[in-house]
Structures are given as structure tokens and as C-alpha cells.
Amino acid sequence: MRTAVRRRIAVFVTVASILALTPGTALAAVATAPTGLAGTAGNAQVALTWTVPASDGGNAISDYTIEYSSTAGVVYSWFNDGTSTLTSATVTGLTNGTAYIFRVSAVNSSGTGPVSATAAVTPFVVHTANDPASFSACPAGVIPAAGFSDVSSTDVDCIKYYGITKGTTDTTYSPADPVSRWQMALFLTRMATKGGATLGDGTDQGFVDISGKSAEIMTAINQLKQLGVTVGKTATTYVPDDNVTREEMALFIARLLKKTTVGPGGNTEFVSGTSGTKEIKSNDTDHNFTDMPVGLMESRNAIINLWNLGVTDVQTATTYEPATNMTRRAMATFMARALAHTNARPAGLILQASGYRVQNGTAVTMSVTHRTANLDPISGSYVDTFLFHHSTVTTVTRFDTNGQCSAYIIATSLSSTRCSLDSADPRTDASGNLATFLVVPPYVNFADVWAWTEMPTTVYDNDIHAASAQKVTIETHS
């Protein structure tokens, strides 16, 4: 026994002596716990992220152990994601609607360290909007910048272009500011006009609390009541100085869309039943929100309707925040996306595609619209459309040296003769729109599509007509 004790002491002294004689040497240990564990819910999965431990224990971290529990931590299961030092992982094979807690620990050559603080996440089916507009009221590259110094947003550019907003000053928009109910009345009536709705005369609708506002504001509020877009806070009060909540915004836009004229690619459903008049709305009930207003069916339906139309500013988040004040930035997003369903389109001849990068074999829907400088529809315009498939062969060109269409230019299904306008070509309707048509671009390639307008009979000359013609390029991929 004494010998064994002496040996243990000797070994300890020897090891201690070695460590003392070797500066910078320390006994290795396990790593400390990872920190900042967070999870993002997905469809039957959760994406986890975390921060590396404050200490690796003296040896490099070689892996992380990921565990999850559906029993509030009573029993944990190990998720096998292989060996990785990444500070992120996606745990798959989960059950939607089941609450899980997750924890992570670091592994080094000394073993597995302590677990992190847990993160609680419930996976769910991630829905996507069913009825978004196929085209835009403000296509990329067409709408000028609004010129505000405090925001860069194509949605703000869009509503400035249509005269819906004028900014808080000539050079500022104040995107984070809330929107008062009197301001929203002005925005909505301006949008209604551009969207093809017919406004009333603005006579007194019985609101007793708006007399202190300007004639323009009072008229706008009364017009909204006449149009059925507002019912007031009560039957006799509009409460113009209150801020618009996100719930109220959904009600305003959903009601207004039903009064506007649908445009190319906008979504309509029957007002009721399976026949009769249609209006801009979605009948789908999918959504991702977990904080819908309780007991207020019109509000819930309006939010779900706008989400499925692709109008709301949050499309993948799980919270809508109905009681939160609407910001001017979010207001611009709602209005720009809502306008896409209406007949509001930019001035001039505009060509749009339903997709600009699509999978091989996809038929792309094309839209052509024609508007005056005042954005009014132009009916009866003759329009010719043609396309060209890109090629790596240098002799395959779009136009010859005289600007005439080459033999490689193809007429679309809508045109009677390629690169030539004649009386057989289609004309814009009373709404200033051409019937939509399909284009199927070549596999793993690009296709250019043109639209142009002149009086019959005119032959397209790229040297003359290129400046006024519209061209878009569509890419395909495998």
C-alpha cells in the first residue's frame, strides 16, 4: 500500500514538474457551452444558429452535438448531421405544429462539453401566396426614382409616380413615421382614381369630427365612406388624427381593391357563388400568421385575402402585428403591390413578362399595355410582337446592317406577320391592354421579346423604331 501511494505521489510530482518546466502548457478540458442558440421554423424542420463557445478548453472544437425534445426536455433525441464545425444546422424530420426545444454542445478531443441554453421552436407548413399579380404597376427600370433623400424604395418610387404620395417635404418621405387616418384618406382616394374606381362627390357623410380639416381632407374622407372603404370608428366619427393600424390598413385596401378595375394579371373571384360579377380578391385561406385578430372575421379575412394576393409586406413571417401602427414605408408596399392587380400601368407602351428567369419548358405570359402621359388607357393601338433566341453563332443576328429583322426573328403567337404592322395585327382594348400571350424560351438560353406600335402598314426598322419599342429578356435554366 505504501509503495502504491508513493508511486502515485511520484507520478503526480513528475507530471507537475513537467508542467512547471514547460511554460504555456495547460491540461486540456472540454469546451464551454455554445451561446446565442436561435431557431427559425420551417416546414417540418427548424434552422438553428449559435455562437462558438467562449473557450474551446485548449483543444480545437471538432464537432457540435445537436439534441431536440418534444417532451419539454424530459427526453432528448440526437440529430445526426454528420461531423461539422459550422455554427448552424437544419434539423429535419420534425412534426409540424409540435413544440420542440433544442440544445447544442461542443465536442473536442477531451469530450463533449456542457449544453447550451435551450431554444423553443414549433415547425409549421410555410405557405406561399396563391394569387399574386402576374405583372407590376411599376415594372423595374420604368419608374423614375422619387427623389427622397431619406429612403430608397421602389415601392415609394411607385406611389410617388402615380401621385399617391407627395412626401412629407419635397425631398423627404419619412418612411418610419406612422400614417394618420386623415392622411390615409388622401392616399386611398388618389389610389382609387389611378386604379379605375369611381369616387363620389364627397358630400357630408355624417362624420362630426372632421370639420376642422381642410376641404380636400374632408372630401376624401366622405368619398371613402361613399365608396364603402371606411365605415368610420363609429357611425358618426372618423377620428382623423388616430394612426392607422395594420389591421385597419388591411380592411382599407381589401375593400378598395373590390371597387377598382382589374388589370392584366390581376386576380379576380366571383363576388359570390360561382357565377356573375367578379372583383379583385382571393378566396384562398392559406396564411402563415399566428397573431390574427380574434373574433373579427372581416379583419381576419382581409389580412388573409391581401396575403394571398401578395399585397402584405410580410410574406414568410409568422406575425402580422395587426395592432401595430402602419408605417409610411409599409403603406407604400401595400399600395404598390395592390396597384399591380388594378389597371394602373405606366405611360407609354409597356411590355412585361410573368417571369424573367424561369425553368426550362416554362411558358411565360406576356402583357402589353398602352397609356397616355396622364396614364389614361389608349385603345385601338396596333401592336406587333416578335422574339429572338440568343445564339453563340456569330452569324445568327437579330437585325441586318439596314436595321431590318433577320431570318432568325420569330413572330409571336399574337402577330400576323413578324416585324410588320398591318390591319390584321391585334389592337389594344378599351382598357388600353393587349390580350396576354405565351412565349416558351429555348432551353438554358435567353430570349428577347419585342413589342412596338405604329400605324399600318409599317415595317420594323431597328434604326428607327428601337427607341420607342419595348424589349424584355427572359432566361431559362435547368
C-alpha positions, 0 to 999 in steps of 0.5 A: 500500500505504501509503495502504491501511494508513493508511486502515485505521489511520484507520478503526480510530482513528475507530471507537475514538474513537467508542467512547471518546466514547460511554460504555456502548457495547460491540461486540456478540458472540454469546451464551454457551452455554445451561446446565442442558440436561435431557431427559425421554423420551417416546414417540418424542420427548424434552422438553428444558429449559435455562437462558438463557445467562449473557450474551446478548453485548449483543444480545437472544437471538432464537432457540435452535438445537436439534441431536440425534445418534444417532451419539454426536455424530459427526453432528448433525441440526437440529430445526426448531421454528420461531423461539422464545425459550422455554427448552424444546422437544419434539423429535419424530420420534425412534426409540424405544429409540435413544440420542440426545444433544442440544445447544442454542445461542443465536442473536442478531443477531451469530450463533449462539453456542457449544453447550451441554453435551450431554444423553443421552436414549433415547425409549421407548413410555410405557405406561399401566396396563391394569387399574386399579380402576374405583372407590376404597376411599376415594372423595374427600370420604368419608374423614375426614382422619387427623389427622397433623400431619406429612403430608397424604395421602389415601392415609394418610387411607385406611389410617388409616380402615380401621385399617391404620395407627395412626401412629407417635404419635397425631398423627404418621405419619412418612411418610419413615421406612422400614417394618420387616418386623415392622411390615409384618406388622401392616399386611398382616394388618389389610389382609387382614381389611378386604379379605375374606381369611381369616387363620389362627390364627397358630400357630408357623410355624417362624420362630426369630427372632421370639420376642422380639416381642410376641404380636400381632407374632408372630401376624401374622407366622405368619398371613402365612406361613399365608396364603402372603404371606411365605415368610420370608428363609429357611425358618426366619427372618423377620428382623423388624427388616430394612426392607422393600424395594420389591421385597419390598413388591411380592411382599407385596401381589401375593400378598395381593391373590390371597387377598382378595375382589374388589370392584366394579371390581376386576380379576380373571384366571383363576388359570390357563388360561382357565377356573375360579377367578379372583383379583385380578391382571393378566396384562398385561406392559406396564411402563415400568421399566428397573431390574427385578430380574434373574433373579427372575421372581416379583419381576419379575412382581409389580412388573409385575402391581401396575403394571398394576393401578395399585397402584405409586406410580410410574406414568410413571417409568422406575425402580422402585428395587426395592432401595430401602427402602419408605417409610411414605408409599409403603406407604400408596399401595400399600395404598390403591390395592390396597384399591380392587380388594378389597371394602373400601368405606366405611360407609354407602351409597356411590355412585361413578362410573368417571369424573367428567369424561369425553368426550362419548358416554362411558358411565360405570359406576356402583357402589353399595355398602352397609356397616355402621359396622364396614364389614361388607357389608349385603345385601338393601338396596333401592336406587333410582337416578335422574339429572338433566341440568343445564339453563340453563332456569330452569324445568327443576328437579330437585325441586318446592317439596314436595321431590318429583322433577320431570318432568325426573328420569330413572330409571336403567337399574337402577330400576323406577320413578324416585324410588320404592322398591318390591319390584321395585327391585334389592337389594344382594348378599351382598357388600353391592354393587349390580350396576354400571350405565351412565349416558351424560351429555348432551353438554358438560353435567353430570349428577347421579346419585342413589342412596338406600335405604329400605324399600318402598314409599317415595317420594323426598322431597328434604326428607327423604331428601337427607341420607342419599342419595348424589349424584355429578356427572359432566361431559362435554366435547368 
